[in-house]
């Protein structure tokens, strides 16, 4: 599985994959954004999108922002079920390092993420993981 940083001018080329997945996320979790907010933030450089692909088709994505200079905050992410969870987190850590970040954070309303986050080395509430 490879990752591709999506440049603002090419968001349209992956939007057909991303937008329906954002709608899936919104059905599972109450969020204060709509897909168009994600699109706008990526196009204007307020957020960055990376696509995970098997070189044939996209399998997942994350949209992140750099906070406090050294924290990659995962705003929203999605992965198809065949995309192994361990590889998902490896890719996220690779992205954080490439962005010169030493921490990763995310927030979730979904209760299942609490246990999963702790297993991945995150701290409770605002989930933060120190990268070595």
TORMARVEX-751941 format. One record per atom (N, C-alpha, C): residue number from 1; residue in three letters; atom name; y, z, x. Coordinates in pm, whole numbers, plus 50000, padded with zeros to 5 digits. Each point is the difference from the previous one (the first is absolute). Layout:
% TORMARVEX-751941
{k:NUM&r:ALA&a:CA&c2:Y&c3:Z&c1:X};
...
This chain:
% TORMARVEX-751941
{k:1&r:UNK&a:N&c2:49882&c3:50000&c1:50085};
{k:1&r:UNK&a:CA&c2:50118&c3:50000&c1:49915};
{k:1&r:UNK&a:C&c2:50123&c3:50000&c1:50089};
{k:2&r:UNK&a:N&c2:50089&c3:49908&c1:49977};
{k:2&r:UNK&a:CA&c2:50124&c3:49988&c1:50075};
{k:2&r:UNK&a:C&c2:50118&c3:50039&c1:49911};
{k:3&r:UNK&a:N&c2:50111&c3:50031&c1:50064};
{k:3&r:UNK&a:CA&c2:50123&c3:50029&c1:49925};
{k:3&r:UNK&a:C&c2:50106&c3:49900&c1:50039};
{k:4&r:UNK&a:N&c2:50081&c3:49966&c1:49903};
{k:4&r:UNK&a:CA&c2:50109&c3:49905&c1:50022};
{k:4&r:UNK&a:C&c2:50127&c3:50063&c1:49945};
{k:5&r:UNK&a:N&c2:50102&c3:50008&c1:50084};
{k:5&r:UNK&a:CA&c2:50130&c3:50045&c1:49951};
{k:5&r:UNK&a:C&c2:50063&c3:49884&c1:49924};
{k:6&r:UNK&a:N&c2:50044&c3:50028&c1:49880};
{k:6&r:UNK&a:CA&c2:50059&c3:49895&c1:49916};
{k:6&r:UNK&a:C&c2:50151&c3:50004&c1:50018};
{k:7&r:UNK&a:N&c2:50054&c3:49891&c1:50050};
{k:7&r:UNK&a:CA&c2:50144&c3:49991&c1:50021};
{k:7&r:UNK&a:C&c2:50070&c3:49985&c1:49864};
{k:8&r:UNK&a:N&c2:50124&c3:50049&c1:49991};
{k:8&r:UNK&a:CA&c2:50071&c3:49994&c1:49871};
{k:8&r:UNK&a:C&c2:50003&c3:49861&c1:49936};
{k:9&r:UNK&a:N&c2:50017&c3:49897&c1:50079};
{k:9&r:UNK&a:CA&c2:50010&c3:49865&c1:49945};
{k:9&r:UNK&a:C&c2:49866&c3:49945&c1:49953};
{k:10&r:UNK&a:N&c2:49888&c3:50070&c1:50028};
{k:10&r:UNK&a:CA&c2:49869&c3:49949&c1:49957};
{k:10&r:UNK&a:C&c2:49932&c3:50089&c1:49896};
{k:11&r:UNK&a:N&c2:50072&c3:50095&c1:49945};
{k:11&r:UNK&a:CA&c2:49943&c3:50089&c1:49897};
{k:11&r:UNK&a:C&c2:49943&c3:49917&c1:49884};
{k:12&r:UNK&a:N&c2:50069&c3:49894&c1:49962};
{k:12&r:UNK&a:CA&c2:49953&c3:49917&c1:49888};
{k:12&r:UNK&a:C&c2:49858&c3:49951&c1:50021};
{k:13&r:UNK&a:N&c2:49962&c3:49974&c1:50125};
{k:13&r:UNK&a:CA&c2:49868&c3:49943&c1:50027};
{k:13&r:UNK&a:C&c2:49886&c3:50097&c1:49970};
{k:14&r:UNK&a:N&c2:50027&c3:50130&c1:49997};
{k:14&r:UNK&a:CA&c2:49894&c3:50099&c1:49971};
{k:14&r:UNK&a:C&c2:50023&c3:50073&c1:49867};
{k:15&r:UNK&a:N&c2:50111&c3:49971&c1:49935};
{k:15&r:UNK&a:CA&c2:50036&c3:50074&c1:49879};
{k:15&r:UNK&a:C&c2:49896&c3:49983&c1:49889};
{k:16&r:UNK&a:N&c2:49936&c3:49887&c1:49993};
{k:16&r:UNK&a:CA&c2:49896&c3:49978&c1:49899};
{k:16&r:UNK&a:C&c2:49882&c3:50094&c1:50016};
{k:17&r:UNK&a:N&c2:49973&c3:50044&c1:50121};
{k:17&r:UNK&a:CA&c2:49897&c3:50100&c1:50025};
{k:17&r:UNK&a:C&c2:50053&c3:50141&c1:49978};
{k:18&r:UNK&a:N&c2:50121&c3:50027&c1:50047};
{k:18&r:UNK&a:CA&c2:50055&c3:50136&c1:50001};
{k:18&r:UNK&a:C&c2:50040&c3:50048&c1:49861};
{k:19&r:UNK&a:N&c2:50074&c3:49920&c1:49923};
{k:19&r:UNK&a:CA&c2:50054&c3:50048&c1:49873};
{k:19&r:UNK&a:C&c2:49893&c3:50053&c1:49904};
{k:20&r:UNK&a:N&c2:49889&c3:49927&c1:49978};
{k:20&r:UNK&a:CA&c2:49897&c3:50055&c1:49909};
{k:20&r:UNK&a:C&c2:49942&c3:50134&c1:50049};
{k:21&r:UNK&a:N&c2:49992&c3:50017&c1:50131};
{k:21&r:UNK&a:CA&c2:49948&c3:50126&c1:50054};
{k:21&r:UNK&a:C&c2:50101&c3:50113&c1:49978};
{k:22&r:UNK&a:N&c2:50128&c3:49969&c1:50009};
{k:22&r:UNK&a:CA&c2:50102&c3:50102&c1:49969};
{k:22&r:UNK&a:C&c2:49988&c3:50044&c1:49855};
{k:23&r:UNK&a:N&c2:49968&c3:49908&c1:49911};
{k:23&r:UNK&a:CA&c2:49983&c3:50035&c1:49859};
{k:23&r:UNK&a:C&c2:49878&c3:50091&c1:49982};
{k:24&r:UNK&a:N&c2:49894&c3:49979&c1:50076};
{k:24&r:UNK&a:CA&c2:49883&c3:50088&c1:49996};
{k:24&r:UNK&a:C&c2:50040&c3:50141&c1:50042};
{k:25&r:UNK&a:N&c2:50077&c3:50009&c1:50107};
{k:25&r:UNK&a:CA&c2:50046&c3:50130&c1:50049};
{k:25&r:UNK&a:C&c2:50082&c3:50071&c1:49892};
{k:26&r:UNK&a:N&c2:50090&c3:49927&c1:49936};
{k:26&r:UNK&a:CA&c2:50086&c3:50062&c1:49898};
{k:26&r:UNK&a:C&c2:49920&c3:50050&c1:49880};
{k:27&r:UNK&a:N&c2:49888&c3:49936&c1:49970};
{k:27&r:UNK&a:CA&c2:49916&c3:50047&c1:49888};
{k:27&r:UNK&a:C&c2:49930&c3:50131&c1:50033};
{k:28&r:UNK&a:N&c2:49976&c3:50025&c1:50130};
{k:28&r:UNK&a:CA&c2:49929&c3:50121&c1:50042};
{k:28&r:UNK&a:C&c2:50093&c3:50116&c1:50033};
{k:29&r:UNK&a:N&c2:50125&c3:49971&c1:50031};
{k:29&r:UNK&a:CA&c2:50090&c3:50104&c1:50049};
{k:29&r:UNK&a:C&c2:50142&c3:49978&c1:49949};
{k:30&r:UNK&a:N&c2:50063&c3:50105&c1:49950};
{k:30&r:UNK&a:CA&c2:50138&c3:49984&c1:49952};
{k:30&r:UNK&a:C&c2:50096&c3:49988&c1:50118};
{k:31&r:UNK&a:N&c2:50061&c3:49888&c1:50015};
{k:31&r:UNK&a:CA&c2:50093&c3:49978&c1:50111};
{k:31&r:UNK&a:C&c2:50136&c3:49963&c1:49943};
{k:32&r:UNK&a:N&c2:50104&c3:50013&c1:50083};
{k:32&r:UNK&a:CA&c2:50134&c3:49969&c1:49954};
{k:32&r:UNK&a:C&c2:50048&c3:49864&c1:50050};
{k:33&r:UNK&a:N&c2:49906&c3:49912&c1:50031};
{k:33&r:UNK&a:CA&c2:50035&c3:49865&c1:50045};
{k:33&r:UNK&a:C&c2:49926&c3:49897&c1:49915};
{k:34&r:UNK&a:N&c2:50049&c3:49880&c1:50006};
{k:34&r:UNK&a:CA&c2:49932&c3:49886&c1:49938};
{k:34&r:UNK&a:C&c2:49971&c3:49901&c1:50113};
{k:35&r:UNK&a:N&c2:49908&c3:49906&c1:49981};
{k:35&r:UNK&a:CA&c2:49968&c3:49906&c1:50107};
{k:35&r:UNK&a:C&c2:50121&c3:49929&c1:50059};
{k:36&r:UNK&a:N&c2:50097&c3:49970&c1:49918};
{k:36&r:UNK&a:CA&c2:50119&c3:49931&c1:50049};
{k:36&r:UNK&a:C&c2:50080&c3:50086&c1:50098};
{k:37&r:UNK&a:N&c2:49992&c3:50133&c1:49987};
{k:37&r:UNK&a:CA&c2:50065&c3:50088&c1:50098};
{k:37&r:UNK&a:C&c2:49935&c3:49984&c1:50137};
{k:38&r:UNK&a:N&c2:49868&c3:49990&c1:50002};
{k:38&r:UNK&a:CA&c2:49926&c3:49982&c1:50125};
{k:38&r:UNK&a:C&c2:50038&c3:49866&c1:50062};
{k:39&r:UNK&a:N&c2:50000&c3:49896&c1:49919};
{k:39&r:UNK&a:CA&c2:50036&c3:49866&c1:50047};
{k:39&r:UNK&a:C&c2:50141&c3:50000&c1:50062};
{k:40&r:UNK&a:N&c2:50095&c3:50057&c1:49927};
{k:40&r:UNK&a:CA&c2:50139&c3:50003&c1:50046};
{k:40&r:UNK&a:C&c2:50013&c3:50079&c1:50130};
{k:41&r:UNK&a:N&c2:49935&c3:50115&c1:50008};
{k:41&r:UNK&a:CA&c2:50009&c3:50081&c1:50121};
{k:41&r:UNK&a:C&c2:49944&c3:49925&c1:50121};
{k:42&r:UNK&a:N&c2:49893&c3:49925&c1:49980};
{k:42&r:UNK&a:CA&c2:49941&c3:49923&c1:50111};
{k:42&r:UNK&a:C&c2:50089&c3:49882&c1:50040};
{k:43&r:UNK&a:N&c2:50055&c3:49931&c1:49903};
{k:43&r:UNK&a:CA&c2:50084&c3:49884&c1:50030};
{k:43&r:UNK&a:C&c2:50131&c3:50043&c1:50068};
{k:44&r:UNK&a:N&c2:50052&c3:50115&c1:49964};
{k:44&r:UNK&a:CA&c2:50127&c3:50046&c1:50057};
{k:44&r:UNK&a:C&c2:49983&c3:50084&c1:50127};
{k:45&r:UNK&a:N&c2:49877&c3:50019&c1:50044};
{k:45&r:UNK&a:CA&c2:49975&c3:50074&c1:50122};
{k:45&r:UNK&a:C&c2:50002&c3:50151&c1:49985};
{k:46&r:UNK&a:N&c2:50003&c3:50050&c1:49878};
{k:46&r:UNK&a:CA&c2:49996&c3:50145&c1:49978};
{k:46&r:UNK&a:C&c2:49858&c3:50054&c1:50011};
{k:47&r:UNK&a:N&c2:49902&c3:49911&c1:49994};
{k:47&r:UNK&a:CA&c2:49859&c3:50035&c1:50014};
{k:47&r:UNK&a:C&c2:49930&c3:49881&c1:50065};
{k:48&r:UNK&a:N&c2:49882&c3:50027&c1:50053};
{k:48&r:UNK&a:CA&c2:49922&c3:49895&c1:50065};
{k:48&r:UNK&a:C&c2:49861&c3:49996&c1:49940};
{k:49&r:UNK&a:N&c2:49946&c3:49879&c1:49984};
{k:49&r:UNK&a:CA&c2:49867&c3:49981&c1:49945};
{k:49&r:UNK&a:C&c2:49906&c3:49947&c1:50106};
{k:50&r:UNK&a:N&c2:49879&c3:50055&c1:49999};
{k:50&r:UNK&a:CA&c2:49891&c3:49949&c1:50082};
{k:50&r:UNK&a:C&c2:49883&c3:49967&c1:49909};
{k:51&r:UNK&a:N&c2:49936&c3:49888&c1:50025};
{k:51&r:UNK&a:CA&c2:49882&c3:49958&c1:49925};
{k:51&r:UNK&a:C&c2:49879&c3:50016&c1:50090};
{k:52&r:UNK&a:N&c2:49892&c3:50055&c1:49946};
{k:52&r:UNK&a:CA&c2:49873&c3:50005&c1:50070};
{k:52&r:UNK&a:C&c2:49917&c3:49882&c1:49950};
{k:53&r:UNK&a:N&c2:49944&c3:49925&c1:50092};
{k:53&r:UNK&a:CA&c2:49927&c3:49879&c1:49962};
{k:53&r:UNK&a:C&c2:49873&c3:49985&c1:50083};
{k:54&r:UNK&a:N&c2:49904&c3:49933&c1:49942};
{k:54&r:UNK&a:CA&c2:49877&c3:49968&c1:50074};
{k:54&r:UNK&a:C&c2:50008&c3:49858&c1:50056};
{k:55&r:UNK&a:N&c2:50118&c3:49949&c1:50015};
{k:55&r:UNK&a:CA&c2:50033&c3:49865&c1:50049};
{k:55&r:UNK&a:C&c2:49977&c3:49891&c1:49896};
{k:56&r:UNK&a:N&c2:49941&c3:50037&c1:49886};
{k:56&r:UNK&a:CA&c2:49979&c3:49905&c1:49891};
{k:56&r:UNK&a:C&c2:50090&c3:50034&c1:49883};
{k:57&r:UNK&a:N&c2:50004&c3:50130&c1:49968};
{k:57&r:UNK&a:CA&c2:50080&c3:50044&c1:49885};
{k:57&r:UNK&a:C&c2:50050&c3:50142&c1:50022};
{k:58&r:UNK&a:N&c2:50108&c3:50037&c1:49932};
{k:58&r:UNK&a:CA&c2:50051&c3:50137&c1:50012};
{k:58&r:UNK&a:C&c2:49903&c3:50100&c1:49938};
{k:59&r:UNK&a:N&c2:49991&c3:50116&c1:50062};
{k:59&r:UNK&a:CA&c2:49912&c3:50107&c1:49949};
{k:59&r:UNK&a:C&c2:50078&c3:50126&c1:49966};
{k:60&r:UNK&a:N&c2:50123&c3:50008&c1:50046};
{k:60&r:UNK&a:CA&c2:50081&c3:50117&c1:49971};
{k:60&r:UNK&a:C&c2:50139&c3:49983&c1:50059};
{k:61&r:UNK&a:N&c2:50085&c3:50099&c1:49974};
{k:61&r:UNK&a:CA&c2:50137&c3:49997&c1:50053};
{k:61&r:UNK&a:C&c2:50055&c3:50141&c1:50004};
{k:62&r:UNK&a:N&c2:50102&c3:50017&c1:50083};
{k:62&r:UNK&a:CA&c2:50083&c3:50120&c1:49992};
{k:62&r:UNK&a:C&c2:50145&c3:49956&c1:50009};
{k:63&r:UNK&a:N&c2:50084&c3:50079&c1:49939};
{k:63&r:UNK&a:CA&c2:50145&c3:49984&c1:50010};
{k:63&r:UNK&a:C&c2:50051&c3:50133&c1:50053};
{k:64&r:UNK&a:N&c2:50072&c3:49994&c1:50111};
{k:64&r:UNK&a:CA&c2:50046&c3:50123&c1:50062};
{k:64&r:UNK&a:C&c2:50145&c3:49996&c1:50039};
{k:65&r:UNK&a:N&c2:50050&c3:50119&c1:50031};
{k:65&r:UNK&a:CA&c2:50138&c3:50018&c1:50047};
{k:65&r:UNK&a:C&c2:49996&c3:50097&c1:50117};
{k:66&r:UNK&a:N&c2:50092&c3:49981&c1:50093};
{k:66&r:UNK&a:CA&c2:50013&c3:50094&c1:50112};
{k:66&r:UNK&a:C&c2:50098&c3:50109&c1:49957};
{k:67&r:UNK&a:N&c2:49954&c3:50124&c1:50008};
{k:67&r:UNK&a:CA&c2:50083&c3:50116&c1:49965};
{k:67&r:UNK&a:C&c2:50022&c3:50084&c1:50125};
{k:68&r:UNK&a:N&c2:50116&c3:50059&c1:50011};
{k:68&r:UNK&a:CA&c2:50030&c3:50093&c1:50109};
{k:68&r:UNK&a:C&c2:49959&c3:49944&c1:50136};
{k:69&r:UNK&a:N&c2:50018&c3:49874&c1:50021};
{k:69&r:UNK&a:CA&c2:49975&c3:49929&c1:50125};
{k:69&r:UNK&a:C&c2:49852&c3:49991&c1:50039};
{k:70&r:UNK&a:N&c2:49920&c3:50105&c1:49980};
{k:70&r:UNK&a:CA&c2:49864&c3:49996&c1:50052};
{k:70&r:UNK&a:C&c2:49890&c3:50016&c1:49896};
{k:71&r:UNK&a:N&c2:50031&c3:49984&c1:49872};
{k:71&r:UNK&a:CA&c2:49900&c3:50015&c1:49895};
{k:71&r:UNK&a:C&c2:49987&c3:49871&c1:49920};
{k:72&r:UNK&a:N&c2:49878&c3:49946&c1:49997};
{k:72&r:UNK&a:CA&c2:49971&c3:49888&c1:49912};
{k:72&r:UNK&a:C&c2:49962&c3:50058&c1:49865};
{k:73&r:UNK&a:N&c2:50083&c3:49977&c1:49901};
{k:73&r:UNK&a:CA&c2:49972&c3:50048&c1:49865};
{k:73&r:UNK&a:C&c2:49936&c3:49886&c1:49921};
{k:74&r:UNK&a:N&c2:49879&c3:50023&c1:49954};
{k:74&r:UNK&a:CA&c2:49931&c3:49901&c1:49919};
{k:74&r:UNK&a:C&c2:50053&c3:50015&c1:49858};
{k:75&r:UNK&a:N&c2:50075&c3:49900&c1:49956};
{k:75&r:UNK&a:CA&c2:50057&c3:50003&c1:49866};
{k:75&r:UNK&a:C&c2:49893&c3:49966&c1:49898};
{k:76&r:UNK&a:N&c2:49926&c3:49893&c1:50027};
{k:76&r:UNK&a:CA&c2:49896&c3:49957&c1:49908};
{k:76&r:UNK&a:C&c2:49894&c3:49923&c1:50079};
{k:77&r:UNK&a:N&c2:49877&c3:50014&c1:49956};
{k:77&r:UNK&a:CA&c2:49892&c3:49928&c1:50068};
{k:77&r:UNK&a:C&c2:49885&c3:49973&c1:49905};
{k:78&r:UNK&a:N&c2:49920&c3:49901&c1:50036};
{k:78&r:UNK&a:CA&c2:49886&c3:49961&c1:49918};
{k:78&r:UNK&a:C&c2:49893&c3:49940&c1:50090};
{k:79&r:UNK&a:N&c2:49875&c3:50028&c1:49969};
{k:79&r:UNK&a:CA&c2:49890&c3:49937&c1:50073};
{k:79&r:UNK&a:C&c2:49887&c3:49968&c1:49902};
{k:80&r:UNK&a:N&c2:49943&c3:49880&c1:50014};
{k:80&r:UNK&a:CA&c2:49884&c3:49963&c1:49920};
{k:80&r:UNK&a:C&c2:49883&c3:50092&c1:50035};
{k:81&r:UNK&a:N&c2:49906&c3:50014&c1:49908};
{k:81&r:UNK&a:CA&c2:49890&c3:50094&c1:50020};
{k:81&r:UNK&a:C&c2:49913&c3:49966&c1:50120};
{k:82&r:UNK&a:N&c2:49988&c3:49873&c1:50038};
{k:82&r:UNK&a:CA&c2:49915&c3:49965&c1:50114};
{k:82&r:UNK&a:C&c2:50069&c3:50024&c1:50135};
{k:83&r:UNK&a:N&c2:50125&c3:50038&c1:49999};
{k:83&r:UNK&a:CA&c2:50076&c3:50029&c1:50121};
{k:83&r:UNK&a:C&c2:49973&c3:50146&c1:50037};
{k:84&r:UNK&a:N&c2:49926&c3:50023&c1:50105};
{k:84&r:UNK&a:CA&c2:49956&c3:50134&c1:50039};
{k:84&r:UNK&a:C&c2:50118&c3:50093&c1:50027};
{k:85&r:UNK&a:N&c2:49990&c3:50121&c1:49942};
{k:85&r:UNK&a:CA&c2:50110&c3:50096&c1:50008};
{k:85&r:UNK&a:C&c2:50035&c3:50037&c1:50144};
{k:86&r:UNK&a:N&c2:49901&c3:50017&c1:50085};
{k:86&r:UNK&a:CA&c2:50028&c3:50036&c1:50140};
{k:86&r:UNK&a:C&c2:50086&c3:49892&c1:50066};
{k:87&r:UNK&a:N&c2:49970&c3:49873&c1:49973};
{k:87&r:UNK&a:CA&c2:50078&c3:49891&c1:50059};
{k:87&r:UNK&a:C&c2:50140&c3:49997&c1:49941};
{k:88&r:UNK&a:N&c2:50015&c3:50034&c1:49872};
{k:88&r:UNK&a:CA&c2:50133&c3:50005&c1:49939};
{k:88&r:UNK&a:C&c2:50090&c3:50093&c1:50080};
{k:89&r:UNK&a:N&c2:49949&c3:50119&c1:50030};
{k:89&r:UNK&a:CA&c2:50082&c3:50099&c1:50070};
{k:89&r:UNK&a:C&c2:50021&c3:49963&c1:50146};
{k:90&r:UNK&a:N&c2:49903&c3:49933&c1:50060};
{k:90&r:UNK&a:CA&c2:50020&c3:49950&c1:50137};
{k:90&r:UNK&a:C&c2:50118&c3:49902&c1:50003};
{k:91&r:UNK&a:N&c2:50003&c3:49910&c1:49902};
{k:91&r:UNK&a:CA&c2:50108&c3:49901&c1:49993};
{k:91&r:UNK&a:C&c2:50134&c3:50070&c1:49979};
{k:92&r:UNK&a:N&c2:50004&c3:50099&c1:49911};
{k:92&r:UNK&a:CA&c2:50125&c3:50072&c1:49975};
{k:92&r:UNK&a:C&c2:50048&c3:50069&c1:50128};
{k:93&r:UNK&a:N&c2:49908&c3:50060&c1:50074};
{k:93&r:UNK&a:CA&c2:50038&c3:50065&c1:50126};
{k:93&r:UNK&a:C&c2:50047&c3:49897&c1:50102};
{k:94&r:UNK&a:N&c2:49938&c3:49883&c1:50005};
{k:94&r:UNK&a:CA&c2:50045&c3:49892&c1:50089};
{k:94&r:UNK&a:C&c2:50143&c3:49960&c1:49966};
{k:95&r:UNK&a:N&c2:50027&c3:49984&c1:49872};
{k:95&r:UNK&a:CA&c2:50133&c3:49962&c1:49954};
{k:95&r:UNK&a:C&c2:50102&c3:50106&c1:50043};
{k:96&r:UNK&a:N&c2:49966&c3:50128&c1:49978};
{k:96&r:UNK&a:CA&c2:50091&c3:50108&c1:50037};
{k:96&r:UNK&a:C&c2:50032&c3:49995&c1:50149};
{k:97&r:UNK&a:N&c2:49898&c3:49982&c1:50080};
{k:97&r:UNK&a:CA&c2:50023&c3:49994&c1:50146};
{k:97&r:UNK&a:C&c2:50086&c3:49880&c1:50037};
{k:98&r:UNK&a:N&c2:49974&c3:49885&c1:49937};
{k:98&r:UNK&a:CA&c2:50080&c3:49881&c1:50028};
{k:98&r:UNK&a:C&c2:50146&c3:50019&c1:49960};
{k:99&r:UNK&a:N&c2:50025&c3:50087&c1:49903};
{k:99&r:UNK&a:CA&c2:50136&c3:50031&c1:49956};
{k:99&r:UNK&a:C&c2:50059&c3:50117&c1:50080};
{k:100&r:UNK&a:N&c2:49930&c3:50042&c1:50105};
{k:100&r:UNK&a:CA&c2:50043&c3:50113&c1:50083};
{k:100&r:UNK&a:C&c2:50013&c3:50130&c1:49921};
{k:101&r:UNK&a:N&c2:49911&c3:50017&c1:49904};
{k:101&r:UNK&a:CA&c2:49999&c3:50122&c1:49920};
{k:101&r:UNK&a:C&c2:49889&c3:50093&c1:50049};
{k:102&r:UNK&a:N&c2:50026&c3:50128&c1:49997};
{k:102&r:UNK&a:CA&c2:49901&c3:50099&c1:50039};
{k:102&r:UNK&a:C&c2:49945&c3:50076&c1:49879};
{k:103&r:UNK&a:N&c2:50049&c3:49966&c1:49881};
{k:103&r:UNK&a:CA&c2:49953&c3:50064&c1:49877};
{k:103&r:UNK&a:C&c2:49984&c3:49895&c1:49890};
{k:104&r:UNK&a:N&c2:49913&c3:50033&c1:49906};
{k:104&r:UNK&a:CA&c2:49982&c3:49919&c1:49879};
{k:104&r:UNK&a:C&c2:50015&c3:50095&c1:49882};
{k:105&r:UNK&a:N&c2:50070&c3:49956&c1:49898};
{k:105&r:UNK&a:CA&c2:50011&c3:50082&c1:49879};
{k:105&r:UNK&a:C&c2:49977&c3:49914&c1:49877};
{k:106&r:UNK&a:N&c2:49961&c3:50065&c1:49893};
{k:106&r:UNK&a:CA&c2:49992&c3:49936&c1:49868};
{k:106&r:UNK&a:C&c2:50004&c3:50109&c1:49895};
{k:107&r:UNK&a:N&c2:50028&c3:49961&c1:49878};
{k:107&r:UNK&a:CA&c2:50001&c3:50092&c1:49887};
{k:107&r:UNK&a:C&c2:49913&c3:49940&c1:49891};
{k:108&r:UNK&a:N&c2:49935&c3:50085&c1:49924};
{k:108&r:UNK&a:CA&c2:49917&c3:49949&c1:49891};
{k:108&r:UNK&a:C&c2:49993&c3:50102&c1:49887};
{k:109&r:UNK&a:N&c2:50002&c3:49951&c1:49880};
{k:109&r:UNK&a:CA&c2:49979&c3:50083&c1:49882};
{k:109&r:UNK&a:C&c2:49851&c3:50019&c1:49973};
{k:110&r:UNK&a:N&c2:49918&c3:49918&c1:50061};
{k:110&r:UNK&a:CA&c2:49856&c3:50001&c1:49971};
{k:110&r:UNK&a:C&c2:49932&c3:50116&c1:50074};
{k:111&r:UNK&a:N&c2:49932&c3:50085&c1:49924};
{k:111&r:UNK&a:CA&c2:49940&c3:50121&c1:50055};
{k:111&r:UNK&a:C&c2:49894&c3:49971&c1:50105};
{k:112&r:UNK&a:N&c2:49927&c3:49892&c1:49987};
{k:112&r:UNK&a:CA&c2:49896&c3:49967&c1:50095};
{k:112&r:UNK&a:C&c2:50051&c3:49978&c1:50141};
{k:113&r:UNK&a:N&c2:50127&c3:49965&c1:50012};
{k:113&r:UNK&a:CA&c2:50056&c3:49975&c1:50133};
{k:113&r:UNK&a:C&c2:50018&c3:50128&c1:50080};
{k:114&r:UNK&a:N&c2:50007&c3:50115&c1:49936};
{k:114&r:UNK&a:CA&c2:50018&c3:50125&c1:50073};
{k:114&r:UNK&a:C&c2:49881&c3:50025&c1:50093};
{k:115&r:UNK&a:N&c2:49879&c3:49997&c1:49946};
{k:115&r:UNK&a:CA&c2:49881&c3:50021&c1:50082};
{k:115&r:UNK&a:C&c2:49984&c3:49890&c1:50104};
{k:116&r:UNK&a:N&c2:50022&c3:49877&c1:49958};
{k:116&r:UNK&a:CA&c2:49985&c3:49888&c1:50092};
{k:116&r:UNK&a:C&c2:50101&c3:50011&c1:50115};
{k:117&r:UNK&a:N&c2:50122&c3:50036&c1:49967};
{k:117&r:UNK&a:CA&c2:50104&c3:50012&c1:50102};
{k:117&r:UNK&a:C&c2:49965&c3:50109&c1:50101};
{k:118&r:UNK&a:N&c2:49949&c3:50112&c1:49952};
{k:118&r:UNK&a:CA&c2:49963&c3:50109&c1:50090};
{k:118&r:UNK&a:C&c2:49888&c3:49955&c1:50095};
{k:119&r:UNK&a:N&c2:49903&c3:49926&c1:49950};
{k:119&r:UNK&a:CA&c2:49891&c3:49949&c1:50084};
{k:119&r:UNK&a:C&c2:50051&c3:49903&c1:50106};
{k:120&r:UNK&a:N&c2:50108&c3:49931&c1:49970};
{k:120&r:UNK&a:CA&c2:50057&c3:49904&c1:50093};
{k:120&r:UNK&a:C&c2:50097&c3:50065&c1:50100};
{k:121&r:UNK&a:N&c2:50023&c3:50130&c1:49986};
{k:121&r:UNK&a:CA&c2:50086&c3:50070&c1:50095};
{k:121&r:UNK&a:C&c2:50143&c3:50020&c1:49954};
{k:122&r:UNK&a:N&c2:50029&c3:49973&c1:49873};
{k:122&r:UNK&a:CA&c2:50135&c3:50017&c1:49948};
{k:122&r:UNK&a:C&c2:50022&c3:50145&c1:49958};
{k:123&r:UNK&a:N&c2:50126&c3:50041&c1:49992};
{k:123&r:UNK&a:CA&c2:50038&c3:50132&c1:49951};
{k:123&r:UNK&a:C&c2:50036&c3:49989&c1:49852};
{k:124&r:UNK&a:N&c2:49987&c3:50108&c1:49923};
{k:124&r:UNK&a:CA&c2:50027&c3:49995&c1:49856};
{k:124&r:UNK&a:C&c2:50146&c3:49971&c1:49962};
{k:125&r:UNK&a:N&c2:50018&c3:49961&c1:49876};
{k:125&r:UNK&a:CA&c2:50124&c3:49969&c1:49929};
{k:125&r:UNK&a:C&c2:50062&c3:49870&c1:50046};
{k:126&r:UNK&a:N&c2:50084&c3:50001&c1:50098};
{k:126&r:UNK&a:CA&c2:50039&c3:49874&c1:50059};
{k:126&r:UNK&a:C&c2:49898&c3:49979&c1:50110};
{k:127&r:UNK&a:N&c2:49913&c3:49906&c1:49981};
{k:127&r:UNK&a:CA&c2:49888&c3:49980&c1:50091};
{k:127&r:UNK&a:C&c2:50048&c3:49942&c1:50132};
{k:128&r:UNK&a:N&c2:49976&c3:50074&c1:50108};
{k:128&r:UNK&a:CA&c2:50046&c3:49958&c1:50132};
{k:128&r:UNK&a:C&c2:49881&c3:50009&c1:50096};
{k:129&r:UNK&a:N&c2:49983&c3:49896&c1:50080};
{k:129&r:UNK&a:CA&c2:49896&c3:50000&c1:50102};
{k:129&r:UNK&a:C&c2:50065&c3:49967&c1:50133};
{k:130&r:UNK&a:N&c2:49979&c3:50086&c1:50098};
{k:130&r:UNK&a:CA&c2:50051&c3:49976&c1:50134};
{k:130&r:UNK&a:C&c2:49907&c3:49901&c1:50070};
{k:131&r:UNK&a:N&c2:50055&c3:49897&c1:50060};
{k:131&r:UNK&a:CA&c2:49921&c3:49903&c1:50075};
{k:131&r:UNK&a:C&c2:49996&c3:50043&c1:50147};
{k:132&r:UNK&a:N&c2:49884&c3:49984&c1:50060};
{k:132&r:UNK&a:CA&c2:49990&c3:50037&c1:50143};
{k:132&r:UNK&a:C&c2:50023&c3:49881&c1:50090};
